[in-house]
Amino acid sequence: MTWKSAFVRMKRDRIDAISVDAGLYQYRKLIFELVERSRLPAVYGNNTWVSEGGLVSYSGDWRDIVRRAGSYAGRILKGARPADLPVEQPARFSLAINLKTAKAQGLTIPQSLLLRADQMIQ
């Protein structure tokens, strides 16, 4: 299945929205084009997508995640066994909304969501 046919199928099957993994960043231009063409609202894996034209992102705060990863690397370099380190989930999350994209897609973002946003792009 191609990217294009996947989007056609999602639209045909009346999918309400999609979630795009941050790992697909290298395909962002194609994904943005297909999202725009299909008019499917999309949530992305980090705010970089939103700053480049994506609608919304909600994810762990990447700065905090990278800082924590550095802490883990330091502990491992000092002799800690990786298997003995606890698994952590992000403690801080970030919500970014691109109002320009919302308007282009004919979407109204609820005020309650706007009040919670950490970043809004006009």
C-alpha angles and dihedrals in degrees: 000000000000126000090251095050090047090057092045089052093048090052092046091050089051096241107183098212142338137229116220118205116233088232090072092066093118088064095048097117091053092043092049090050093050093044090051093047094047093039090222113155109237134200115205135207097245142006094260087078091053093049087055095050108287119135106232140352129192118179147128112293101269094207090056092045092052091047090052090048089054090052090052091048089052092051091049092049088053090056106271114145111239090224089060095054117096121247110244133194122209114281094199127048132194129213118197125182128190105210092186090058091045090054092047089052092047093245128145114211111215115247090235089061093045090054090056096048118115091197132023122186115206 
